[in-house]
Amino acid sequence: MGVVDDAAPRTDAVSRRRDAQRNYDALVAAAEIEFATAGPDVPLDAVVRRAGVGRGTLYRHFADRRALAAAIYERYTLEHEAWIAEHAAEPDIALHLLARMVGIQARTRGVMVILSRDPGGHRRMRGLEDRTRALLAVALERSQAAGVVAPTVTVDDLLLVLGMVEGALVGLPFEGAPDAAERVLQLVLPALTRGPADDTLLHHA
């Protein structure tokens, strides 16, 4: 009786998984570029062409445009989590994390536009938002304990800054996005490190 060699099926399965992951990564990378340069409503055929895969491959991995945007968001969330773990002891970690997030916003224009069209309507996205809040909370606690960030600053304040950056990018050409995002960050950093301005000024405006 001959010996059955099951190594070939296992090898084929591993190869298929690698191919699937390679296609997934190619689609995410292509979508990031297309959403940033052509806008959130770019035809998904452009993503498929840039990724070098078939349309069927796209829909095997992603149900729709929002799923693609969520995958981009998740990729950077994973990067932030790894970075936080590596730099947890740095006193100004909250400011560096915020700067990282702002820089990514400038490079991934269109992603938040897509995701904001159905806020909270996607379970995967809700989980990613919770992870983002957790990252900011950890970083903020460390920087406030070190006296780098004002004790009155909250996680919601940091999220507000990210929202301000998103608003500042609307209508800008792709090339101008990094400078605009950096400018917003420069304007708000003093408030984060010294505390908010005297709100009595608002009542006399």
C-alpha positions in Angstrom: 0.0 0.0 0.0 1.4 3.4 -1.0 2.1 6.1 1.5 -0.3 9.1 1.3 1.6 12.3 1.1 -0.4 15.1 2.7 2.4 17.6 2.6 1.3 18.9 -0.8 -2.3 19.9 0.3 -0.9 21.6 3.4 1.6 23.5 1.2 -1.2 24.5 -1.2 -3.3 25.8 1.7 -0.5 27.9 3.1 0.2 29.3 -0.4 -3.5 30.2 -0.8 -3.5 32.0 2.6 -0.4 33.9 1.6 -1.9 34.9 -1.7 -5.1 36.0 0.0 -3.1 38.1 2.5 -1.1 39.6 -0.3 -4.2 40.6 -2.2 -5.8 42.0 1.0 -2.8 44.1 1.7 -2.6 45.3 -1.9 -6.2 46.4 -1.9 -5.8 48.3 1.4 -2.7 50.1 0.1 -4.4 50.9 -3.2 -7.6 52.2 -1.5 -5.6 54.4 0.8 -3.9 56.1 -2.2 -7.1 56.4 -4.3 -9.2 57.7 -1.4 -6.6 60.3 -0.7 -5.8 61.5 -4.2 -9.1 60.9 -6.1 -11.5 61.4 -3.2 -13.8 59.2 -1.1 -16.1 58.5 -4.1 -13.5 57.3 -6.4 -14.8 54.2 -8.4 -13.7 51.0 -6.8 -12.5 49.8 -10.2 -9.6 52.3 -9.7 -8.7 50.6 -6.5 -8.8 47.2 -8.2 -6.6 48.4 -11.1 -4.0 49.9 -8.7 -4.0 46.7 -6.6 -3.5 44.6 -9.7 -6.3 42.1 -8.7 -9.7 41.2 -10.1 -13.0 42.8 -9.0 -14.1 39.4 -7.6 -11.0 39.5 -5.3 -12.1 42.9 -4.0 -15.5 41.6 -3.0 -14.2 38.4 -1.4 -12.3 40.6 1.0 -14.5 43.7 1.3 -18.2 44.1 1.2 -18.1 47.8 0.2 -16.2 51.0 0.3 -16.8 51.5 4.1 -15.2 48.1 4.8 -12.1 49.2 2.8 -11.9 52.4 4.8 -12.3 50.6 8.1 -9.4 48.3 7.0 -7.2 51.3 6.5 -8.2 52.7 9.9 -7.5 49.3 11.5 -4.0 49.1 10.0 -3.0 52.3 11.5 -4.7 51.5 14.8 -2.5 48.4 15.0 0.6 50.6 14.3 -0.4 53.0 17.0 -0.9 50.2 19.5 2.6 48.8 18.8 4.1 52.3 19.0 2.4 52.9 22.4 3.8 49.7 23.8 7.3 50.7 22.7 7.2 54.3 23.9 4.9 53.9 27.0 7.6 55.5 29.3 8.0 58.7 27.4 6.5 61.7 29.3 5.4 63.5 26.1 3.8 60.4 24.6 0.4 62.0 24.3 1.7 64.8 22.1 3.7 62.4 19.9 0.7 60.1 19.5 -1.5 63.0 18.5 1.1 64.2 16.0 1.3 60.7 14.5 -2.5 60.6 14.2 -2.6 64.0 12.6 0.1 63.0 10.1 -1.8 59.9 9.1 -5.0 62.0 8.7 -3.2 64.1 6.1 -2.1 61.0 4.2 -5.4 59.1 4.4 -7.8 61.8 3.3 -11.2 60.5 2.4 -11.1 57.6 4.9 -12.9 59.5 7.7 -15.3 61.0 5.2 -16.4 57.5 4.2 -16.6 56.3 7.8 -18.5 59.4 9.0 -21.3 58.8 6.5 -22.7 56.1 8.8 -21.3 56.9 12.3 -21.5 54.0 14.7 -23.3 51.8 12.1 -20.5 49.3 11.7 -19.6 47.0 14.6 -16.0 46.6 13.4 -15.7 50.4 13.3 -17.2 50.9 16.8 -14.5 48.5 18.1 -11.8 50.5 16.4 -13.1 53.8 17.8 -13.0 52.2 21.3 -9.4 51.1 20.7 -8.5 54.7 19.6 -10.0 56.1 22.8 -8.1 53.6 24.9 -4.8 54.5 23.2 -5.4 58.2 23.8 -6.4 57.6 27.4 -3.2 55.7 28.1 -1.0 58.3 26.5 -2.8 61.2 28.1 -2.6 59.7 31.6 1.2 59.3 31.2 1.8 62.8 29.9 -0.5 64.4 32.5 1.3 62.5 35.3 4.6 63.8 33.9 3.3 67.4 33.9 3.6 67.7 30.1 -0.1 68.0 29.3 -2.5 70.2 31.3 -4.6 68.2 33.8 -7.8 69.7 32.4 -7.3 68.1 29.0 -9.5 65.1 28.2 -9.6 62.3 25.7 -12.6 64.1 24.1 -10.4 67.2 23.7 -7.8 65.2 21.8 -10.6 63.7 19.6 -11.8 67.3 19.0 -8.3 68.2 17.7 -8.5 65.3 15.3 -11.9 66.6 14.1 -10.5 70.0 13.6 -7.7 68.6 11.4 -10.3 66.7 9.4 -12.3 69.9 8.9 -9.1 71.8 7.9 -8.4 69.3 5.1 -11.7 69.6 3.4 -11.3 71.0 -0.1 -7.5 71.2 0.0 -5.4 69.7 -2.7 -3.6 66.5 -1.7 -0.2 68.3 -1.7 -1.4 70.9 0.8 -2.8 68.5 3.3 0.4 67.9 5.4 1.1 71.6 5.9 -2.5 72.3 6.9 -2.6 69.4 9.4 0.7 70.5 10.9 -0.5 74.1 11.2 -3.6 73.0 13.1 -1.4 71.0 15.5 0.9 73.9 16.0 -2.0 76.1 17.0 -3.5 73.7 19.5 -0.4 72.4 21.2 0.0 75.4 23.5 -3.6 74.9 24.8 -2.9 71.3 25.5 0.3 72.0 27.4 -0.7 75.1 29.3 -4.4 74.5 29.7 -7.4 76.1 28.0 -7.6 79.9 27.5 -9.7 82.0 29.9 -13.3 81.3 28.9 -14.4 84.7 30.1 -13.0 86.1 26.9 -15.8 84.3 25.1 -18.4 86.1 27.0 -17.0 89.5 26.0 -16.5 88.7 22.3 
